[in-house]
Amino acid sequence: MRGTTWTRRLALAGGGVAAGLLVVTPLASAQSSPPPAAPSAVAPITLSPEESQQVCGDWVPKLQKRTQNLTERINGGAEVAGSVANLKARAADQKAKGHTAAADRLQKRADQRQGRISQLADAKQKLDAFASAHCKPAGTK
């Protein structure tokens, strides 16, 4: 059986690319490059007052609220969509119906979601530390 024109063209193009790489690779490795420079110390990030106000006034509170909402959702009861309890209840329901593959997927999702609690707690701690170190309380100058 003969291949189509498309197949032959694709095979010829692939062979041409492979041959080109075989020719170019030794040439590229023969070139010497200067030794890498020693890493310099990282400079601190400087924010303008407007940028600082935006970070402290907009982003940090939004991120704190988001971590709080996600934590509440994950720790919610079986009636809360997306909670660990909801996923486990759905897995048990699927297992009772004989759908073991779906039940296993839901159980894995529940286990992964439970693992997110420590990540969210760590993020909340970092946000709180940043806010206390860099953001002035409202009403102070």
LINMO-V108625 format. One record per residue. N is the residue number from 1. PHI is phi in whole degrees, 0 to 359 (NA if undefined). OMEGA is omega in whole degrees, 0 to 359 (none if undefined). D_CENTER is the distance of its C-alpha to the mean C-alpha in Angstrom with 1 decimal. Layout:
BEGIN
((N	PHI	OMEGA	D_CENTER) (N	PHI	OMEGA	D_CENTER))
END
This chain:
BEGIN
((1	NA	181	47.8) (2	274	177	47.0) (3	285	179	43.5) (4	285	179	42.9) (5	299	180	43.0) (6	299	181	39.2) (7	295	180	38.7) (8	295	179	41.2) (9	296	179	39.7) (10	295	179	36.2) (11	295	179	37.7) (12	295	180	39.6) (13	294	178	36.7) (14	296	178	34.6) (15	295	179	37.6) (16	294	178	38.1) (17	296	180	34.5) (18	298	179	34.8) (19	296	178	38.2) (20	297	178	36.9) (21	294	178	34.2) (22	295	180	36.9) (23	280	187	39.0) (24	280	185	36.4) (25	301	178	34.5) (26	296	179	37.6) (27	292	181	38.3) (28	290	181	34.9) (29	283	179	34.9) (30	284	180	38.4) (31	287	178	37.4) (32	266	178	37.0) (33	246	179	34.3) (34	293	179	34.8) (35	297	181	33.3) (36	295	180	30.0) (37	288	178	30.6) (38	294	181	30.0) (39	295	180	26.8) (40	268	179	27.9) (41	293	181	26.9) (42	282	180	24.1) (43	282	178	25.7) (44	291	178	24.8) (45	276	180	23.2) (46	252	179	25.9) (47	251	174	25.5) (48	288	178	28.3) (49	302	179	29.7) (50	293	179	28.3) (51	294	178	24.8) (52	297	178	25.1) (53	296	180	26.5) (54	294	180	23.7) (55	297	184	21.1) (56	284	184	23.3) (57	269	185	24.7) (58	248	190	21.9) (59	289	184	18.4) (60	299	178	18.9) (61	298	178	20.8) (62	297	180	18.4) (63	292	177	15.4) (64	296	179	17.9) (65	295	180	19.0) (66	295	178	15.6) (67	295	178	15.0) (68	295	181	18.6) (69	297	179	18.4) (70	294	178	15.5) (71	297	179	17.4) (72	296	180	20.6) (73	294	182	19.3) (74	296	182	18.0) (75	275	183	21.3) (76	294	180	23.4) (77	283	182	26.2) (78	294	180	26.7) (79	278	181	27.5) (80	270	180	24.1) (81	298	178	21.9) (82	91	180	18.5) (83	282	178	19.9) (84	298	180	20.2) (85	297	178	24.0) (86	296	180	23.7) (87	296	179	21.7) (88	293	177	24.2) (89	294	177	27.1) (90	295	178	26.0) (91	296	179	25.6) (92	296	178	29.1) (93	297	179	30.4) (94	294	179	29.2) (95	294	179	30.6) (96	295	179	33.9) (97	277	179	34.1) (98	92	179	33.7) (99	264	186	30.2) (100	291	180	28.9) (101	295	179	26.0) (102	295	179	24.6) (103	296	178	25.4) (104	295	178	23.5) (105	298	180	20.3) (106	295	179	20.6) (107	294	177	21.3) (108	297	177	18.2) (109	298	179	16.1) (110	296	179	18.2) (111	295	179	17.7) (112	295	181	13.9) (113	295	178	14.1) (114	297	178	16.7) (115	292	180	14.6) (116	288	182	12.2) (117	301	181	15.4) (118	294	178	15.5) (119	293	179	12.0) (120	292	178	13.2) (121	295	178	16.6) (122	295	179	15.3) (123	297	179	13.5) (124	297	179	16.8) (125	297	179	18.9) (126	294	178	17.3) (127	296	179	17.7) (128	296	179	21.2) (129	295	178	22.1) (130	297	182	21.1) (131	297	181	23.1) (132	289	181	26.1) (133	275	189	26.2) (134	241	184	25.7) (135	252	178	26.5) (136	280	175	30.1) (137	297	181	31.1) (138	298	178	32.5) (139	97	177	36.1) (140	253	180	36.3) (141	245	none	36.6))
END
